Amino acid sequence: MKNLIKVLRYAIPYWGFALLNILFNILSVIFSLVSFAAVVPVLNILFKLDKPMEMRPEFKWNVDAIKDYFYFEIGRLITQYDALTVLAFICATLVVMYFLKNLFRYLAMYYIAEVRNGVVRDIRNALYHKILILPLSFYSEKKKGDIISRMTTDVQEVEWSVMSSLEMMFRDPVYILTYLVTLFILDYELTLMVLVLLPVTGLIIGQIGKSLKRTSAKGQIKMGELLSTIEETISGLRNIKAFNAIDWANRNFRATNYRYNRLMVRLYRKRDLASPLSEFLGIAVSVFVIWYGGKIILEPGSTLDAALFIMYILVFSQIINPVKALSTAIYNIQKGAA
């Protein structure tokens, strides 16, 4: 965590772009929720699952009152026009909503690009300045290959692992929090059951993430050794040929390269476990939500009707991707922090 904080400290000058990213992510998720809220009651009325309300209900700031008011307005439109016209109007509204959602999503990524690339540029500048001011005694102790590895491979790892995940770290918590609040408003009992399961899945992913960080740290060390071997070979090529040590140098390099290869195979296998594992856990939780929600609906006197449950499932399905992306980002950040 300390290493990650050191990297994120470079993002402080770009806080304005980060705030714009958060703002546009919030707007994106709001339009996403509005599109879900619009489609479910309309389909219920159009397919005769619910009757349009005849009396205008009193508007209040709660789920049932907003739903009743929306049902009344849709019923009024269907009475005034025909059902097909209303359906076309709703479809056009959905297209506009999704256009605005994706527009704001693009604007969020547009501004986070400044943060990602600016931080990497500043890290490279700081590393190069550090090389210039270090005493000469440092270079007599350290291998050139290791220093070159720090300037190239390690910075690239930070760029790909940490900074590429930075957009997810700004975006996905906003999505998850907004969707969770919506789920609590729709049905707090069902959402509490979901929240009991989420820490269990997080614990499983976290344990694999720690293992990934340890393997990644070893991989960076081995890459430094590999580059050092290459640099020493090129610098001492005359001596290697003079003492007929080509076979020895070749065996030495092959052994180092083999150890690095096996380490990277382990690393990629652990990293690639992130997506399928999080997807499986997400589907398992989704199946539980469908079963438990259906159980609540079938109980006499249930406050959760079919329309709200459909919307609940739609909103919950949207929370899976941010959780999955966030778990992948945590994997990448653990790898990059090493």
N, C-alpha and C positions, 0 to 999 in steps of 0.2 A: 504493500500500500504506500509506503514511503517513496519508493521509486516512481510510482504512478503520480503521486502528488508533485514530485520534482518535474515531471514532464508537463502536467497540467498547469504548473506555475507559468509556463511560457504562454499559456492561453489568456492570461489576464489582460494583456493589451488589446485583445480582440473581444472583450466582453460585450461590446455593442452588437457585433454580429451574432454572438451567442444568444443575446436577448431577442433579437429579431427572429432567430431560428425557433426559439421557444414560442414566441407570439404566433408565428405562422403555423406551427404544429398544433397549437391550441385551436386556431381557426379551422384547420383541416379536420380535426376530430369533431368539432362542433357540427360542421356541415355533414359529416358522416353520420352522426347521431340523428340529425334532423331528417335525413333521407330515410333512415330506418323507421322513425316515428311516423313518417308520412304514409309509407306504403302499406303497413299492416292493417290499420282500420279501414282503409279504402278497399282492400281486397276482401275483408270480412263483409262489408256492406254489398259490394258488387256481386259476390258469390252467395249472397243471401244467408251468410252465417250470423249476421246481426241485422236488426231492423234499424233504419234511421230514426233518430230521436225527433219527436214532433214538437216538443217544447224546448225553447232555448234555456239551457242550464245556467246557473249562476257560476261565473268564472272564479276559481280559487287556485292558489298555487299548491296543488297536490296532484298526484298521478291520475286519480279517478276523475277529478273535476276537469283536468285538461283533456283527458281522453273523451269524456262525455261532450265537452264543448267542440272538440274536433269532429266527433261523430255527427253532431248536429249540423255543423257547417258542410260536411261532405254530403249528408242526406239532403240538405237544402239545395246544394248544387245539382244532385241527381234528380231532384224534383223539378228544378228550374230548367235543366238541360236533360239530355238523355245519358244513360250510363256510359255509352261508348265515348261520348265527348269528354266526360269527366275522367275516364280512364286515360284518354289521350293527353289531357291536361296534366294529370299526375305523372305520366311517363315523361312529358316534357320537363316538368319540375324536377324529377329525379335526375335527368340528364344535366340540367343546370347545376343541381346540388353537387353531383359528382365531378362536374367540370371545375367548380369552385374549390371542392375538396382537393383535387389533384393540382390545381393551380397553386394553392397555398402550400401544398406539400413540396412542389418544385421550388417555390420561393424560399422555403425553409432550407432545402438542400443547397440552393444558390448562395445563401449567406454563410452556411457552415463551411463551404469550400474555402472561404477566406481564412477561417480559423485553422482548418486542417493543414493547408499548405503553408500558412504563415508560421505556425508552430514548428514544423519540420525545417523551414528555412532558418529560423532563429536558433534551433538546436545545432544545425550544421555550422552556422556562424560562430556560435559559442565554442563548439569543439575545435574549430580551426584556430580560433584565438587562443584556446588553451594549449594547443600544440606549439604555438609560437612562444608562449611565455614560460613553459615548463623548463626547468634547468636541464643542462646537457646530461647530467648524471642519470636522469630518468630514462633517457634513450639508451644508455649503456646497460641498463637493467632489463628494459622491455624489448621485446622483439618487434621489428618493423611490421611484420605480418599481422600481429595482434592489434597494433595501432591502426593499420589500414582497415582491418576488420571492423574496428569501432567506428571509423569514419564512413564506411560503406555499408556493410551488411547489417550492423547494429542499428544505424540510423534508418535504413530501409525497413528493418523489422518494426521499429517504432512507427514509421509511416504507415505500413500496411496493417499492423496489428492494433496499435493504439489509436492512431488518428482516423483510420477508416471506421473504427468502432465509435468514435466520438459523436458522430451524428446520431447513432443509435442511442447513445447514453443521454443525449439531450432530448431526442424525440420519444423514445419508447416509454420512459417513466411518465411523461405527460399523457400519452395514449392510455397506458394501463390505469393511471389514477382516475382519469376522466371516465373511462369505461366502468371501473369499479364503483365509482359514485353513482353512475346510472343504474348499475345492477342492484345496488343497495336500495335505490329509490323504487325500482320495479318490484323487488322482493328481497327483503333483508335476511329472511330465514334461509332461503336457498343460497344466497351469497355467502353467508357465514359458513355454511357447509363447504363451499368451494374454497374459502380462505383457510379452512383446516387442512385441506389437501395440498395447497400451494407450497407451504413451508417444507413439506416432505419432499416434493419434487425439487425444490430449491436446494435442499440438503444434499440430495443425490448428485445434482449438477455441480454443486460447490466442491464436493470431494474429488470429483474427476478434474475440476479446474485446478485444484492445488497440485495434483499429480502432474498436470500439463505444465504448470509453471516450473516445477523442479526439472522436468525433462528438457524444457526449453532453455533453462540456464546452462545445462550441460552441453546442449547443442551449440550455444554461442561460444562456449570455451573451445569446443572441438573445431569450430570454424576458424577461430583464431589460430589454433595449432596448425590447421591445414594451410592457411595463408602464410604462416611463418615458415613452414616447410618449403613451400613454393619459392618464397623470397630468398631463403637461405640457399636453395638449390641454384637459383639464377645467379646470386652473388658469388657462390663458390663453385661455379661450373668448371672453371679451369682446374681447380684442385681435385674435383671429383674425377675428371678425365685423366689427370696426371697420375693419381693413385689407383686408377682402374676400379673406382668405387661405384660404377653405374648400377650394377645389380643391387648393391647394398642400399643406395639411395632410392632405387625403384621399389624395393621391398618395404623400406621405411615409409615411403609415401603411400603405397597400396594399403599398408596396415592402418595408417592414420585415416585414410579415405574410407576404408571399410568400417572402422569404428564410428565415423561420422555418419555414414550411410545407415547403419543399423539404428543409430540414435534418432535420425530423422524419420525413419520408418515408424518407430514407436511414437514419435511426436505427431506425425500426420494421422496415425490411426486414432490417437486420443482426441485430436482436434476434430476429426471427421465424425467422431461419435456424438458431437454436440447436437447437430441437426436432427438425426434420426431419433436420438434419445428424447430430446425435448418434444419432438412431434408425437412420439408414442405416449409420453406422459400427458401431453395436451389432449390427445384423443381419449385417453383413459378417463381424464377428468370430465371431458365433454359428454361421454357416455353416462357417467355418473349423474351429471346435471340433467340430462334428458330423462333418466330413470327417476330421479328424485323429484324433478319438476312435474313429471307425469303423475307421480304418486300424490303430490299435493293437489293437482287439478281434479283428480278422481275422488278426492275426499269430499264428503258433503259440506256445504257452506264454505268452500274454498274462496279466498279473495283473489287468487291468481286465475284469470280466465285464459282462454286459448289464445286470444290476440296478444295479451301481454306476455304470455309464455313464448309465442313465436318471436316477438321482439326481443325477449330475454335471450333466446337462443342465438338470434342474429348478432346482438351486441356481444355475447360471450364468444361467438365464433371469431369476432374481430379482435378480441383480447389475446387469442392464442398466438397470432403472428407476432405482435410486439413482445410477448413473453419469450417466444422462441428466438426472435432476433436479439433480445436482451441477453439471453443465455449464451448465444453465439458470441456476442460482443464481450461478455465476461470471459469466455474461453480465450478470445483473441487478446484481450487486455492482460490476462494472466501470462500469456505467451510473450507479449511485448514487454511486460514489466520485468521479466527476467533479463 
